[in-house]
Every structure is written in C-alpha cells, then in structure tokens.
Amino acid sequence: MTALPPFDRARFAIPDLPDADALLPYLRRIDENRWYSNFGPLVQEFEARFSAAMAAAHRAARARPFVTMASGYYALSLGLRLLSVGPKSRVLVPAVTFPACPLAPQNLGAEAVLADVDPESWTLTPAIARAVIARHKIDAVMPVCVYGFPLDAQAWDSFEKETGVPVLIDAAAAIEVQRYPARGIVAHSLHALKPFGIGEGGVLALPNEALARRARQATNFGMKDRRTFAGGENAKMSEYHAAVALAQMDRWETVKRRRKDVLDLYLAALAPLGAAARAHPMLAQTIPSAMMIRLEGRKGQATAKALCARGVAAHRLYLPPLYDHPHFARLRRIDARGKAAGRLDGAESMNASVIGLPFHPFMAEEDVQKTVDALASLL
Ligand SMILES: Cc1ncc(COP(=O)(O)O)c(C=O)c1O
C-alpha cells in the first residue's frame, strides 16, 4: 500500500493512479510480448474490458466499440474527422469549456463557433443548439460534459435525428456517468487529473464497428495495408499506457469510492452555507474530478483570489469564457436565442460566480472542513 500524499493546500488536484507494484504484472507482459504499440495485446484487452465495464454499468443490451487514443484531444479531433469536419465546416462548442474543444475543429481547418451556456446546467443544451442552427450554418455540434456533469444522451440523440446535424459529445471527465446516444460519438479523456487517469490517453465510444474501424485507422495515419486511405494522425495508445489503463481498471471501484467519499464530506461541510455557496446539483451524479460551487452575488473571482492568498488552492477551471482567451477572441459568438452577440450572458454569469475548491481523493474530513471554513470566513 503506497502512503497517501499529505493534504497539500497548494495543489488543487492530486491524481489517483496505480502504483508501480500494480503496474508490474502488466509491464512484465509487455517484456514477454515485445510489442509496444500499434494495436498490441494490452490495448486490445483494455478496449474489451472497458467496453464490457461500461455496458455493465449502463445495463446496456450490447457492448459498444471503443477505440483508444493518445489523448482526449485526439478523441475529439478524430471524432470530428469521422463526422466529415474539415475546411469550411463550422463546429458549435460551448463558450465555457477547455480549449481542446475549439482547438480540435480549428486544427482541422474548420471554424469553431462559440455558443452561450445555459445558466442552470452551465453548458450548451439542445435548445440552445436548435436556436443557433435555425439562424446559422453549423456542420457539427460538440456538447460538453462541463466539470464531468453527464448530458442527456437521449435528448442529443433526438437533436441529431431531427436536425441532421451530427453530434460529438465531449465527455472528457464523465466516464461511466455519461450514457451513450444511439447515433452520436462520445469522447473521454484519461488524463492524469480525470477520474480514470492513466497519465495521457483517451477513448472514443462509437455507435458501430464500421465507424470504430475507421477511427482506429485514423489513429494510425489513415493507413490500411500500408496505404493511406483517409486523413489521420499518429494518435495510437502505446502498450505502456494500456498497462496503466488495465491496472486502473483493476482498481476502478476503489477510485470511484474514494472520490465519492470526499464529495460527500464536501457536501456535508457546505450545507450550512446554504445559497451563499452551493455545489452544482449535478455534482452528486458525477465521479468528481473538480469541486465546483456557485457563490451568491458575483463574488467568484474575488473569493478565489482571497482563498489562494490564504494558501487554499481555489481555482477557476474552464473560466474565463473562451472568448477571453487571446487566441479565441475573434471567434463568432452566438447567444441562447441564436443571435450573434458580444459577451454571452450565461458564460458571464458563470464567470462572475463559479469557483472550484481543491479536490482530490486523499483529502481527509479535516482538510475539507478547513477549506470550507476558509471559504465561510470570506463570505
Ligand atoms: C472538457 C475537456 N475536453 C477535452 C479535454 C482534453 O483532454 P486531454 O487532456 O486528455 O487531451 C479536457 C482536458 O482537461 C477537458 O477538460
């Protein structure tokens, strides 16, 4: 048993990955196989185990194909390729999310268009996307499980069916809690800070084997039988990352329980603060990787700063909105009614009031209480 790292107020998150002892049996298999990349036996075993685990968790009638990737970013990029996104395409992404979301279409030569987020769910909803496509040409939509909050898979499936606009769900942190729509493609991140962390990695959930074959090919330079048939990348997961992924699969139940336990401690500690500092209701439905709260009265930015000054690693994950990043400042922005806009109301409201508290599975009750006490003293 590895010693747990002490609570470190300077770190807003500490990854929970398998230790060297847990990796060793898988590393020995790599030594025996002398196979290090290109769809090796460990990658294949991980994809099969992951697929079975998700089907069991979702009580799904059939296990769906998963293709491993070198990162969550590649899962988004290759997912968009499968939806025929390229130069002249426009992809709708929420204005509050990680930069990977607009970069994935941009790096394919497409235009990323920023949509406002719904003030309740903190993200792009099918209603907002419908309002946007009624007035603007949009070739694909990328809804995002912001902070790991799962989306309504059926609602996005209906959106795709009724509008004909394809959907790629970015469920970076929402592994297991995000259901898979019948049609759409779903991307997950296995970055160290995500609940199913392996260091760097990603997976793409595909609705059928034919698309999974194309995705796999796209991770390997678009090649089949040594000839390139379609655009691609080198986005393959190596056997070493698959070794970590298999070891993480072995301890997934423990990983989830530890995160849920710390979340419960936080929810209990925050309860007396009432509306002054409220956790998002969807947080309870996640396997948390970030402890996001909304503060009353637009006190977010000042409170985060004051907490940091007291040595509490408060943060503003996914904030400010993307249009305040220099590289994205000129992107087209569209409000919740589908109208071209400047600053977006939903995104601005989040920017004013949402902050993250330090969160990791090694926090004890005392650490959580100290953090919440520091917050309470500022409100
Ligand atoms: C919402 C979201 N999408 C995509 C990514 C990119 O994933 P990765 O870091 O695995 O490339 C992240 C990473 O933090 C993310 O938070």
PDBQT file of the ligand as one rigid body, heavy atoms in Angstrom, charges set to zero:
ROOT
HETATM    1  C1  LIG A 401     -13.725  19.247 -21.314  1.00  0.00    +0.000 C 
HETATM    2  C2  LIG A 401     -12.393  18.725 -21.794  1.00  0.00    +0.000 A 
HETATM    3  N1  LIG A 401     -12.273  18.341 -23.073  1.00  0.00    +0.000 NA
HETATM    4  C3  LIG A 401     -11.121  17.860 -23.566  1.00  0.00    +0.000 A 
HETATM    5  C4  LIG A 401     -10.004  17.756 -22.783  1.00  0.00    +0.000 A 
HETATM    6  C5  LIG A 401      -8.715  17.261 -23.379  1.00  0.00    +0.000 C 
HETATM    7  O1  LIG A 401      -8.337  16.006 -22.869  1.00  0.00    +0.000 OA
HETATM    8  P1  LIG A 401      -6.812  15.574 -22.838  1.00  0.00    +0.000 P 
HETATM    9  O2  LIG A 401      -6.119  16.410 -21.837  1.00  0.00    +0.000 OA
HETATM   10  O3  LIG A 401      -6.850  14.117 -22.477  1.00  0.00    +0.000 OA
HETATM   11  O4  LIG A 401      -6.266  15.777 -24.221  1.00  0.00    +0.000 OA
HETATM   12  C6  LIG A 401     -10.066  18.144 -21.441  1.00  0.00    +0.000 A 
HETATM   13  C7  LIG A 401      -8.873  18.043 -20.575  1.00  0.00    +0.000 C 
HETATM   14  O5  LIG A 401      -8.823  18.534 -19.484  1.00  0.00    +0.000 OA
HETATM   15  C8  LIG A 401     -11.297  18.644 -20.936  1.00  0.00    +0.000 A 
HETATM   16  O6  LIG A 401     -11.409  19.051 -19.668  1.00  0.00    +0.000 OA
ENDROOT
TORSDOF 0
